[in-house]
Amino acid sequence: MPIHHPLTTCSPRFPLHLFEQCNDLSYGDRGTGNAIIHGENLTILKALSQTYRGQVRCIYIDPPYNNQENYTHYRDKLDHDTWLESISASIALLVDFLADEGSLWVSIDDTELHYLKVAIDKIFGRQNFVSTIVWEHRTTRENRKVFSNNHEYILVYAKDARAFKAARNSLGLTLDIQRRYHNPDNDPRGPWQSVSANVQAGHGTASQFYELVSPNGKRHKPPLGRCWVYAKAKMEDEIAHNNIWFGNDGNGAPRIRRFLPEASTGLTPHTLWTANEVGTTTTAKKHLLRLFPNDVVFDTPKPEALLRRIIEIASNPGDLILDAFLGSGTTLAVAHKTDRHYIGIERGPQAVTHAASRLRQVVDRESGGISEEIHWEGGGGFDFYRFQPLASRLQAIKPARFNGGTGRKVARLSTG
Ligand SMILES: C[S@@+](CC[C@H](N)C(=O)[O-])C[C@H]1O[C@@H](n2cnc3c(N)ncnc32)[C@H](O)[C@@H]1O
């Protein structure tokens, strides 16, 4: 059975009085704090802002890019100013949801990238801009265009850049990288690979230029234009501790032994995310076709591997993840499979037809996307809500019953 982590924060209580809880669309374990909310994100974010202030570790949004398309499930056609104003308004609300180490990740293409970057800089402060990731979203050539557009962007912002830097996770070692480690001399410390022991001379100090003597007495000078990575005393200490490798016969140029356990603390994420590593739009559509074989496929889904990378860099099991432009529910599916808590907001009917339906399949051990890689075993659950403030629900209760002539309305709130 998978371990389900409790929410890492003080478990805010969902403001039930503002929402209609839909029992028929909720699934699996109830009251976990996992929520799909059907409605306009601006209204809903305002309604949730008090409860979830400072509670969310990672927000991913994939808003309409304003590329003037009419997709089957939503319209992506606004004038530039209206689009920018509306996205900025959502992001201005989102920033308060973030925990101190929290981060916002925004998918976008180059139609609006640069305008959006300036707008978000104003909200987060330029000092909290972390990076722009390039994602290779297609591998085939688009021959009808002037340039075949094969990549999109992900803007990364931190609530507080320093706190995020200290808290963000490294990437796990890929199988490819693990294969580079061997143990030709049965070193008791385990598999290792050798890396260069010299660096560019321009970056060195006088203490790094010397003649090095190997254990068999052979003398080595750094190659032209290079110096040793360590000063002499440190290098001698490293040689004494068998941390420098001189080749199988002891006569080779000195190289540093780097051990797998040391390296397995992980890799610094780079900014170029290839199709090979995190999938493409086509990968995502194929997965959706398996999930919904009888439906018109959602036009712009993201692959689960892409969301997995974001969520694993930005959060830990038990943390809360938020997506305010949910679409087919990729973010929530990955959050669920990787044992995070989540809130997703979607205004279109795809909140029901795609997101809720997909999450039901996830609870029931759906095997696509990242399931196999992470050995997903199913379980957990979520609640489905519609935004409906108390006042409008009371109004909807007709005819009103009156309490023994006191004139007070008596109404029972429906919870589903
Ligand atoms: C690009 S899609 C998201 C796709 C998603 N990442 C996935 O993997 O399926 C954008 C979604 O945002 C929704 N959306 C746009 N404006 C919204 C708003 N103001 N409130 C809530 N949802 C909105 C659209 O209906 C659409 O489903």
The ligand as an SDF file (V2000), in Angstrom:
LIG
                    3D

 27 29  0  0  0  0  0  0  0  0999 V2000
   -4.0870   25.3830  -21.5790 C   0  0  0  0  0  0  0  0  0  0  0  0
   -5.4340   24.7550  -20.7260 S   0  0  0  0  0  0  0  0  0  0  0  0
   -4.6640   23.9140  -19.3700 C   0  0  0  0  0  0  0  0  0  0  0  0
   -4.2140   22.5380  -19.7680 C   0  0  0  0  0  0  0  0  0  0  0  0
   -3.6630   21.7260  -18.6180 C   0  0  0  0  0  0  0  0  0  0  0  0
   -2.3630   22.1470  -18.2030 N   0  0  0  0  0  0  0  0  0  0  0  0
   -3.6140   20.2540  -18.9820 C   0  0  0  0  0  0  0  0  0  0  0  0
   -2.5650   19.6250  -18.8600 O   0  0  0  0  0  0  0  0  0  0  0  0
   -4.6520   19.7380  -19.3920 O   0  0  0  0  0  0  0  0  0  0  0  0
   -6.0940   26.1830  -19.9610 C   0  0  0  0  0  0  0  0  0  0  0  0
   -7.3670   25.9450  -19.1790 C   0  0  0  0  0  0  0  0  0  0  0  0
   -7.6450   27.1010  -18.3820 O   0  0  0  0  0  0  0  0  0  0  0  0
   -9.0340   27.2830  -18.3140 C   0  0  0  0  0  0  0  0  0  0  0  0
   -9.2900   28.6830  -17.9370 N   0  0  0  0  0  0  0  0  0  0  0  0
   -9.0660   29.7850  -18.6790 C   0  0  0  0  0  0  0  0  0  0  0  0
   -9.4070   30.8870  -17.9970 N   0  0  0  0  0  0  0  0  0  0  0  0
   -9.8710   30.4830  -16.7850 C   0  0  0  0  0  0  0  0  0  0  0  0
  -10.3820   31.1570  -15.6400 C   0  0  0  0  0  0  0  0  0  0  0  0
  -10.4800   32.4720  -15.6170 N   0  0  0  0  0  0  0  0  0  0  0  0
  -10.7520   30.4380  -14.5730 N   0  0  0  0  0  0  0  0  0  0  0  0
  -10.6480   29.0670  -14.5840 C   0  0  0  0  0  0  0  0  0  0  0  0
  -10.1850   28.3640  -15.6530 N   0  0  0  0  0  0  0  0  0  0  0  0
   -9.7850   29.0610  -16.7400 C   0  0  0  0  0  0  0  0  0  0  0  0
   -9.5290   26.9270  -19.7060 C   0  0  0  0  0  0  0  0  0  0  0  0
  -10.8920   26.5910  -19.6950 O   0  0  0  0  0  0  0  0  0  0  0  0
   -8.6170   25.7450  -20.0640 C   0  0  0  0  0  0  0  0  0  0  0  0
   -9.2190   24.5190  -19.7490 O   0  0  0  0  0  0  0  0  0  0  0  0
  1  2  1  0
  2  3  1  0
  2 10  1  0
  3  4  1  0
  4  5  1  0
  5  6  1  0
  5  7  1  0
  7  8  2  0
  7  9  1  0
 10 11  1  0
 11 12  1  0
 11 26  1  0
 12 13  1  0
 13 14  1  0
 13 24  1  0
 14 15  1  0
 14 23  1  0
 15 16  2  0
 16 17  1  0
 17 18  1  0
 17 23  2  0
 18 19  1  0
 18 20  2  0
 20 21  1  0
 21 22  2  0
 22 23  1  0
 24 25  1  0
 24 26  1  0
 26 27  1  0
M  CHG  2   2   1   9  -1
M  END
$$$$
